[in-house]
Amino acid sequence: MKNILGKKIGMTQIFHEDGTVVPVTVIEAGPMEVLQKKTVENDGYNAIQVGYEIAKEHRVNKPLKGHYDKANVEYRKHLSEFKVEDLNEFEIGQELKADIFEAGDKVDVSGVSKGKGTQGPVKRYGLAKGRTTHGSKTHRAPGAMAGAAYPGRVLKGKKLAGRMGHEKVTVQNLEIIRVDSEKNLLLVKGAVPGPKGGLLKIKQSVKVAK
């Protein structure tokens, strides 16, 4: 499985040779370093722990500094794990870059969506609006809450106002259009979750579209 951490740069478009336009998201993927190898014997599963993006020393606490010093790597802002089948392919301190992917690969991209604060049910869930005629007082209200006699209460899961966004979102089967190995950039077809500068986890697609 190919895995890497990246940062969303923004969106643009590129042109194919036949003149068709493709919207793409530019992702700065890597470099990231292997900090630790987790084994079935010690941890119950095979995985590598990786660090991404250089951190300022005063931003790293003492236990993490010891962890980085043990692996003999620079301090990193982000830590993550990727499950792997063969740990022998990786070494402590090994650097992983965007060139592990190729144009045409299908990937799943995970990130934290943009937070939109507290929103009403019309924006949050797309509920129908009330009448906009003169005298109406329920333009964007959620409407009836429950039945009168039965069940006589508001059921759990009713779509109401509340916090919207800022949750983990995964978009599957995105195609990599271009790889710039010198600048560690991936150009992925379509949109990915999160704001500009947001942390992304890019993994080889688990269910590739046929």
KEBA-204821 format. One record per residue (C-alpha): residue in one letter; x, y, z; residue number from 1. Coordinates in steps of 0.05 Angstrom, whole numbers, always signed. Example, Ala and Ser with C-alpha at 12.3 -4.5 7.8 and 13.67 -1.06 7.14 Angstrom:
REC;type;u;v;w;seq
REC;A;+246;-90;+156;1
REC;S;+273;-21;+143;2
END
This chain:
REC;type;u;v;w;seq
REC;M;+0;+0;+0;1
REC;K;+25;+69;-19;2
REC;N;+14;+121;+35;3
REC;I;+37;+192;+47;4
REC;L;+19;+255;+86;5
REC;G;+10;+320;+50;6
REC;K;-15;+392;+52;7
REC;K;-69;+422;+9;8
REC;I;-41;+479;-33;9
REC;G;-103;+497;-73;10
REC;M;-140;+483;-138;11
REC;T;-124;+498;-210;12
REC;Q;-137;+467;-278;13
REC;I;-94;+433;-331;14
REC;F;-107;+418;-404;15
REC;H;-100;+350;-438;16
REC;E;-71;+344;-508;17
REC;D;-141;+340;-537;18
REC;G;-159;+407;-506;19
REC;T;-204;+381;-450;20
REC;V;-199;+417;-383;21
REC;V;-188;+378;-318;22
REC;P;-198;+411;-250;23
REC;V;-143;+388;-202;24
REC;T;-123;+398;-130;25
REC;V;-49;+412;-118;26
REC;I;-22;+373;-57;27
REC;E;+48;+381;-28;28
REC;A;+60;+307;-11;29
REC;G;+119;+294;+35;30
REC;P;+175;+288;+47;31
REC;M;+161;+249;+111;32
REC;E;+208;+206;+153;33
REC;V;+198;+138;+186;34
REC;L;+204;+146;+262;35
REC;Q;+183;+77;+287;36
REC;K;+165;+7;+263;37
REC;K;+108;-27;+300;38
REC;T;+105;-103;+299;39
REC;V;+52;-156;+312;40
REC;E;+94;-183;+370;41
REC;N;+99;-117;+407;42
REC;D;+38;-77;+384;43
REC;G;-10;-128;+354;44
REC;Y;-3;-102;+282;45
REC;N;+49;-83;+230;46
REC;A;+55;-8;+217;47
REC;I;+103;+49;+208;48
REC;Q;+100;+114;+246;49
REC;V;+118;+175;+204;50
REC;G;+131;+249;+217;51
REC;Y;+113;+305;+169;52
REC;E;+131;+379;+164;53
REC;I;+189;+409;+203;54
REC;A;+169;+438;+271;55
REC;K;+201;+492;+313;56
REC;E;+237;+465;+374;57
REC;H;+197;+505;+425;58
REC;R;+133;+475;+396;59
REC;V;+153;+404;+414;60
REC;N;+145;+377;+484;61
REC;K;+199;+338;+521;62
REC;P;+172;+267;+512;63
REC;L;+165;+278;+437;64
REC;K;+235;+307;+433;65
REC;G;+262;+242;+463;66
REC;H;+222;+202;+412;67
REC;Y;+250;+242;+353;68
REC;D;+321;+240;+381;69
REC;K;+317;+164;+388;70
REC;A;+300;+159;+313;71
REC;N;+353;+212;+298;72
REC;V;+306;+255;+256;73
REC;E;+286;+328;+257;74
REC;Y;+226;+350;+300;75
REC;R;+161;+344;+262;76
REC;K;+93;+378;+268;77
REC;H;+50;+318;+250;78
REC;L;+54;+244;+270;79
REC;S;+14;+189;+237;80
REC;E;+13;+114;+225;81
REC;F;+4;+72;+163;82
REC;K;-8;-3;+166;83
REC;V;+41;-42;+121;84
REC;E;+49;-115;+103;85
REC;D;+125;-119;+98;86
REC;L;+165;-79;+150;87
REC;N;+230;-98;+117;88
REC;E;+216;-48;+62;89
REC;F;+226;+9;+111;90
REC;E;+282;+34;+156;91
REC;I;+283;+83;+213;92
REC;G;+299;+152;+186;93
REC;Q;+279;+133;+115;94
REC;E;+250;+190;+75;95
REC;L;+187;+180;+34;96
REC;K;+169;+228;-22;97
REC;A;+114;+240;-73;98
REC;D;+150;+197;-125;99
REC;I;+121;+134;-93;100
REC;F;+59;+150;-135;101
REC;E;+52;+152;-210;102
REC;A;+4;+187;-257;103
REC;G;-58;+145;-265;104
REC;D;-58;+117;-194;105
REC;K;-124;+118;-156;106
REC;V;-121;+145;-84;107
REC;D;-166;+158;-24;108
REC;V;-155;+227;+7;109
REC;S;-175;+241;+79;110
REC;G;-177;+309;+114;111
REC;V;-216;+352;+162;112
REC;S;-271;+391;+127;113
REC;K;-279;+467;+134;114
REC;G;-315;+487;+198;115
REC;K;-377;+529;+186;116
REC;G;-399;+540;+258;117
REC;T;-471;+534;+281;118
REC;Q;-519;+531;+222;119
REC;G;-594;+522;+213;120
REC;P;-626;+459;+184;121
REC;V;-637;+490;+116;122
REC;K;-563;+500;+104;123
REC;R;-539;+441;+145;124
REC;Y;-584;+388;+115;125
REC;G;-618;+421;+56;126
REC;L;-688;+419;+85;127
REC;A;-744;+455;+48;128
REC;K;-758;+527;+66;129
REC;G;-825;+552;+91;130
REC;R;-871;+598;+52;131
REC;T;-843;+665;+35;132
REC;T;-910;+699;+31;133
REC;H;-932;+760;+72;134
REC;G;-945;+741;+144;135
REC;S;-905;+676;+144;136
REC;K;-860;+669;+205;137
REC;T;-826;+604;+186;138
REC;H;-782;+620;+125;139
REC;R;-723;+576;+147;140
REC;A;-752;+538;+206;141
REC;P;-747;+462;+209;142
REC;G;-823;+451;+208;143
REC;A;-861;+400;+249;144
REC;M;-820;+367;+305;145
REC;A;-861;+303;+317;146
REC;G;-929;+270;+313;147
REC;A;-984;+297;+360;148
REC;A;-1012;+235;+394;149
REC;Y;-960;+183;+373;150
REC;P;-902;+181;+388;151
REC;G;-915;+248;+422;152
REC;R;-841;+265;+426;153
REC;V;-782;+286;+382;154
REC;L;-746;+224;+358;155
REC;K;-670;+218;+363;156
REC;G;-633;+239;+301;157
REC;K;-681;+295;+282;158
REC;K;-647;+341;+233;159
REC;L;-640;+407;+270;160
REC;A;-593;+466;+276;161
REC;G;-523;+452;+303;162
REC;R;-449;+453;+289;163
REC;M;-432;+441;+216;164
REC;G;-367;+418;+185;165
REC;H;-299;+407;+219;166
REC;E;-303;+331;+215;167
REC;K;-262;+277;+182;168
REC;V;-281;+267;+109;169
REC;T;-253;+216;+59;170
REC;V;-260;+222;-16;171
REC;Q;-247;+157;-52;172
REC;N;-221;+137;-120;173
REC;L;-189;+203;-141;174
REC;E;-142;+198;-200;175
REC;I;-71;+226;-197;176
REC;I;-63;+267;-261;177
REC;R;+9;+288;-253;178
REC;V;+68;+278;-205;179
REC;D;+123;+330;-196;180
REC;S;+178;+291;-160;181
REC;E;+225;+351;-156;182
REC;K;+176;+395;-118;183
REC;N;+139;+337;-84;184
REC;L;+72;+357;-115;185
REC;L;+13;+313;-132;186
REC;L;-41;+338;-179;187
REC;V;-105;+301;-161;188
REC;K;-168;+304;-204;189
REC;G;-226;+338;-168;190
REC;A;-233;+368;-99;191
REC;V;-208;+343;-32;192
REC;P;-232;+360;+39;193
REC;G;-206;+417;+81;194
REC;P;-180;+488;+73;195
REC;K;-115;+511;+41;196
REC;G;-57;+488;+83;197
REC;G;-98;+432;+114;198
REC;L;-65;+365;+131;199
REC;L;-84;+308;+84;200
REC;K;-73;+233;+86;201
REC;I;-65;+203;+17;202
REC;K;-72;+127;+11;203
REC;Q;-75;+78;-46;204
REC;S;-148;+67;-61;205
REC;V;-179;+7;-25;206
REC;K;-234;-4;-76;207
REC;V;-210;+19;-144;208
REC;A;-267;+34;-193;209
REC;K;-266;-16;-250;210
END
